[in-house]
């Protein structure tokens, strides 16, 4: 009997943000605030376990969608995630994105782990190019109240 592969491709990003865990949680889950650092894209959900979740662009197109797997405000958010726009990324199936928020003195350590079944996936290659810009923008916005002027 063949055994299913459990190999995973993974991207991990860690940053420290001068804020509180509650403010960071709100920044990750408020659609109007996410637009400010995610290049106009809104993260929409009730952020309750089992709820649908999606990233919606300025034109109303859904870029990514899935469901909330775990939500422990203000400590941990886990999303089941599938890209919707690019067929080669969509066909790779669902990924899992985990946001861990840990108070660290006057900052919060934010660890974002994005993983998908498989190795050397196009999806992880894509998110590894996107997350650093998005999270740098989030950090700047929370610390200075100004988003960075980053190319998209």
C-alpha positions in Angstrom: 0.0 0.0 0.0 1.4 3.4 -1.0 2.0 5.9 1.8 0.9 9.5 1.3 3.7 12.0 1.2 3.9 14.3 4.2 6.6 16.5 2.8 5.9 20.2 3.3 7.3 23.3 1.7 7.4 26.2 4.3 8.1 29.9 4.6 8.7 31.4 8.0 9.1 35.1 8.7 9.8 36.6 12.2 9.6 40.3 13.1 9.3 42.3 16.2 6.8 45.2 16.2 6.6 48.0 18.8 2.9 47.6 19.6 0.6 45.4 21.8 -0.6 42.0 20.9 -4.2 43.3 20.8 -3.3 46.1 18.4 -1.4 43.7 16.2 -4.3 41.2 16.2 -6.7 44.0 15.2 -4.3 45.1 12.4 -4.3 41.5 11.1 -8.1 41.1 11.2 -9.6 44.6 10.4 -10.4 44.8 6.7 -10.0 48.6 6.5 -6.6 48.4 8.3 -5.3 45.6 6.2 -5.9 47.7 3.1 -3.4 50.2 4.4 -0.5 47.8 4.5 -1.6 45.0 2.1 -1.6 47.2 -1.1 -5.3 47.8 -1.0 -6.3 44.2 -0.3 -8.8 43.6 2.6 -8.8 40.5 4.8 -12.4 39.6 5.3 -13.9 37.2 7.9 -15.5 37.1 11.4 -12.2 35.4 12.4 -14.1 32.8 14.4 -13.1 29.1 14.1 -14.7 27.6 11.0 -15.6 30.9 9.5 -14.9 31.6 5.8 -12.0 34.0 5.1 -10.9 35.8 2.0 -8.5 38.5 0.6 -10.4 40.9 -1.6 -8.7 43.3 -4.0 -9.7 46.9 -4.7 -11.6 45.7 -7.8 -13.6 43.2 -5.7 -11.7 40.2 -7.0 -11.0 37.4 -4.5 -7.2 36.8 -4.4 -7.1 34.1 -1.7 -9.8 32.3 0.2 -10.2 29.6 2.8 -11.4 29.3 6.4 -10.3 30.1 9.9 -8.8 27.0 11.5 -8.0 28.5 14.8 -8.5 32.0 16.4 -7.1 32.7 19.8 -7.3 36.5 20.1 -4.7 38.0 20.6 -2.2 35.1 20.5 -2.7 32.9 17.4 -4.5 32.9 14.1 -4.5 29.9 11.7 -5.9 30.1 8.2 -6.6 27.4 5.6 -5.6 29.3 2.5 -5.9 28.8 -1.3 -4.8 31.2 -3.9 -7.7 32.0 -6.4 -6.2 34.1 -9.2 -3.3 32.3 -10.8 -4.3 28.7 -12.0 -0.9 27.2 -11.4 -1.0 28.3 -7.7 -4.6 27.4 -7.2 -4.0 23.8 -8.4 -1.5 23.3 -5.7 -4.4 23.2 -3.2 -4.8 24.5 0.3 -2.0 25.8 2.4 -1.9 26.7 6.1 -0.9 30.1 7.4 -0.2 30.6 11.1 0.3 33.9 12.8 1.8 33.6 16.3 1.9 36.7 18.4 4.1 36.7 21.5 4.6 39.8 23.8 8.3 40.5 24.1 8.9 43.5 26.4 7.5 46.6 24.7 7.2 44.7 21.4 5.3 41.8 20.0 7.2 38.9 18.2 5.2 38.1 15.1 5.9 34.7 13.5 4.2 34.0 10.2 4.5 30.4 9.0 3.1 29.6 5.6 3.2 25.9 4.6 1.8 23.6 1.9 2.1 19.9 1.2 4.8 19.3 -1.4 8.3 20.5 -2.0 9.7 23.4 -4.0 6.1 24.6 -4.7 5.3 27.6 -6.8 3.0 28.8 -4.1 5.6 29.0 -1.4 8.0 30.7 -3.8 5.2 33.3 -4.5 4.4 34.0 -0.8 8.1 34.2 0.1 8.3 37.2 -2.2 5.1 38.8 -0.9 5.2 38.3 2.9 8.4 40.4 3.5 6.9 43.5 1.8 3.5 43.1 3.5 4.9 42.5 7.0 7.5 45.3 6.7 4.6 47.6 5.7 2.5 46.4 8.6 5.4 47.0 11.1 6.0 50.5 9.7 2.3 51.4 9.8 1.9 50.2 13.4 5.1 51.9 14.6 4.9 55.2 12.7 1.3 55.4 11.5 2.7 55.5 7.9 2.9 52.8 5.4 6.0 52.3 3.3 6.1 53.3 -0.3 6.9 49.9 -1.6 6.6 48.7 -5.2 4.0 46.0 -5.5 
